[in-house]
Amino acid sequence: MKILKKIFQWIFYVLLLPLLYASIALICSFITVGENNSTGNENHTIYLHTNGVHLDIAISKADLDEDLYRQLYHKPGENYISFGWGDENFYLNTRTWDDLTFGNAFGALFLKSSTLMHVTRYRGVHKDWQAIKVSARQLEILNERISQSFKRDQASQIIQLENKGYTAIDDFYKAEGSYSCIYTCNTWVNSVFKDAGLKSCLWTPFDFGLLSKY
């Protein structure tokens, strides 16, 4: 009887933890920070977009940090660069949701793991991107945070993974930090916005949290 009681207790905890996580995430996602930081000098435009699961930040090449842009692989006519951050194993082995396995998901959420920057190049702005006005100072901070997220070699050069992109317009680079259920790809974007003084969530692991602010 005691064993059976223990089993039911563990089942209860296993079901309770995801519910508690989701509840806290939703509450924090709807709490807005940085909403009164407008300076009236927002003369630059960045873009926020999602693939339905995780967010990316897109910046015009004219507004991108020159040193970072010089190191990124790019072609003529590609005018916007989009940045995402996430778990390396998940990025490389879960191209679509059909590829999702329990092992990949568990490793990304709960185990210390290496991360990648996912960089996608575009010719123009897509109609489903959310335009966000930023000041020169906010743009500078955004560039700093994005650049700092790239892991670098001893020569301070970013590290590209050859032939690992999903398509002809995207690439992966080694990144700093570790992915977890507390710090997800969307948490990274939200933290970049928060550091720049842009409207953001108190905390969010989801894409809709930050998007809902705009």
N, C-alpha and C positions, 0 to 999 in steps of 0.2 A: 504493500500500500504506500509506504514511504517513497519507494522508487517511482511509482506512478504519479504521486504528488509532485515529485521533483521534475518529472518529464513535462507535466502540465505547466509548472512554473517556468521552465525554460521556453516552452512554446509561447507562453504569454509574453515573456521578455523579448523573444525574437520578433513577435508581431508588434509589440509596443514601441521598440526602438525606431523602426522606420516611420511609424506614425508620429512619434515625437520629433524626429528629424524634419519631416515634411512640415509639421505645424510651426516649428521654430523658423524654418526657412521661409515659409509664406509670410509670417508676421514680419520678419526682418526685411523681406523683399519689398513690402509695402511701406516701410518707414523710410522717408526720403531725407537725405543729408545733402548739404551743399546747394540747396535750392535758392539761397539768397546771395550767391556769390557773383552775380552778374556785375560786370564793370562798365558796361556800355561801350566797350572797345572790342567787341567780338567781331573782328574783321576777317577771320579765317573760317573755313568750313571743313569739318571732318565728317565721317559717316559711320554709322553703326548698322550692322546687318547680321542676320542669323540664317543658318541652314535648317532651322527648325529645332535645333538642339543646342548649339553653342554659338556664341557671338564672336564677331570679328570687328576690328577697327580698321577702316579704310582711310588713307590719307593721300592727297595729291602729291605727286613726286616733287612738285615745286615747294611743298610745305614740309617735306620729309628731311630729317637730319642728313646733311650732305655726306658725312662719313659713312653712315649706315647704308644710304642709298648706293654709294659707290661700291660697297662690298656685296650688295645683293645681286644675284643674277637677274638680269632684266633685258628686254629687247626694245628696240625703237617702237614708238607708238603705244607703249604700255604706260598710261598716265596716272594710274592709281595703284597703290600697293596696300594690300589688306593683311592684317596680322591677327593670328590666333595663337593660343598657347595651350598645351595639353600633354597628357601622358603619352610617352613614346610608344610603348607596346600597343596601347589602344589606337593611337593614330595609324600605326603601320599595319596592324592586323585586323582592324575593324573599319574597313572602308565604307561599308553600308551596315544597316541594322541587321541584315541577314547574316553578317559575319560575327555578330555579337555572341560571345560565349560567357559562361559564368566565370571562368578563370580570368578572362580579360577584364571583365567588369569588377570582379573582386580585387584583382591586383591593382587596378587603377584607383579604386576607392579606399582601400585599406592598407596597402603595402607601400613602403617607401620605394619610389621609382624614378627613373630618369624622365626628362620631359623634352619636348620639341616646340619650336616655333613653326607654325604653318603659315607660309607666305604665299599669297596669291596675287597675280598681276592682272590688271584690267585696263582696257582701252578707255572706258568711260564709266560714268556713274550709272548704276542700275536703278530702275524705277522703284524697287522695293527697299532701297537703302534709306535709312533715316538720317537726314542732314542735321548737323548740330553746329551751331556757331560757337567759336572759341576765340579768346584773345591771343595775342602774340605770346604772352607769358604762359597761358594754359597750353598752347601748342608746343612751347618749349618743354614743358614738364611732360606732356604726353610723349614727345620724342625721346626724352631722357629715359622714361620708364620703359618704353618699348625697346630701346637700344640696350638698356641694362638687363633685359630679360634674355638676351642672346648670350650663350656661353662662348667664350673666346679662347683661342690658343695662346701660346707664349708670345706670339707676335701681335696680340690684340686683334686678331682677325676672327670673324664669325666662322662657324664650322658647318658647312653644307653637307647633307647626306645626298650623295650622287644617285640619280635615277630612282628616287623614292617618292616623287610627287604623284598625285592621283591622275593629273592631266598634264598637258603641255604648258599650262600657265601657272603651275604652283610647285613649290619646293618646300622641303623640310630642313631646318637648321637646329643644331643642338641648343638647348635652353637651360637656364638656371631654374632652380627650385624643384619641388616635388609635388605631384598631384595627389589630392585626397578628397574625401567626401566633404571636408571642411573648406578646402581650397581647390575649386574646380576651374575649368576653362573660363566659365562665366564669372567666377569670383575674381579671376585675374583681370578681366576687362573692367569689372566694377571697381577694383582697387586702383587701376590706372586712372579711371575717371575721378575717383575720390581724391587721389593725390593731386590731380590737376584742379581741384576745386569745382568740378562739374557736378551737376545734379546726379546723384547716384543712390544706391540702396545702402542701408545700414550694413547688410550682408545678404548675398544671394548666391546660391549654387545654380540657379536657373537662368535661361536667356530672357524670359518674359519679364523678370523682375526689373532689369535696367531698361528694357525697351518700353515698358509701361510708363516710365518717367518722361518719355518724349513723344 
